[in-house]
Amino acid sequence: MKRPASLVAAIVFFLMAVAQLCRFFSKVTVVAGDITVPLWPSALAAIFLILLAIWLLLERSK
């Protein structure tokens, strides 16, 4: 049985990962209040989101 929600979630996770990678490689500064968010969390978030998307796609193919 195909799971369309899994496909949509995987696509959303991939798009979020691309956005995080764009922030990481373009070195965009994010400031929240008085705190500057470093770049390394974007790299971790991108890896985590890509793994989630792959996991969903693999589960969808079962």
N, C-alpha and C positions, 0 to 999 in steps of 0.2 A: 504494500500500500504506500503510495507516494504521500509525502507530508509537505503540503505547500507552505505551511507556516515555518517549517524548518528551512526551506529554501529562502524565504523572505528574510528570516533572521540571519542566515548566513550571509546574504547579500548586504544587509545593514552592517553586520560586523566587519565585513571586508571594506566597506566604504568608510567606516569609522577608523579602521586600521590605516587606510590610505591617508585620511586626514591627519592622523597622528604622525605618520611618516613624513608628510609634507611639512608639518610643524617642526619636526626634528631636523630635516635636511635644510629647510629654509631659515632655521634658527629664529623663529618668531618668538618674541618675548611676551609672556603672559603675566599680567600683574593682577592679583586678587587682593584688593585693599592695599595694605602696605607690604604684602609678601609677593616676591617674584618667584614664579614657579620655574624650577630648573628644567632643562631639556630631557634629562635621562628618564623621567617618568613617561614621556611620550614614546620612547623606544620600548620600554617595558609594556606599556599599554598596547602598542601595535603588535608586539609578539603575542601577547595574551589574546587579543581580538582575532588574530589570524588563526591561532590554535583553536579557539572556540568555533570559528567559521568552518574550519576543516573538520572538526569533530561533528558538527551538525550535518555537514555534507556526507560524511562517512556513515553516520547513523541513518540518514535519509535513504542511502542506497541499499540498506539491508532489507 
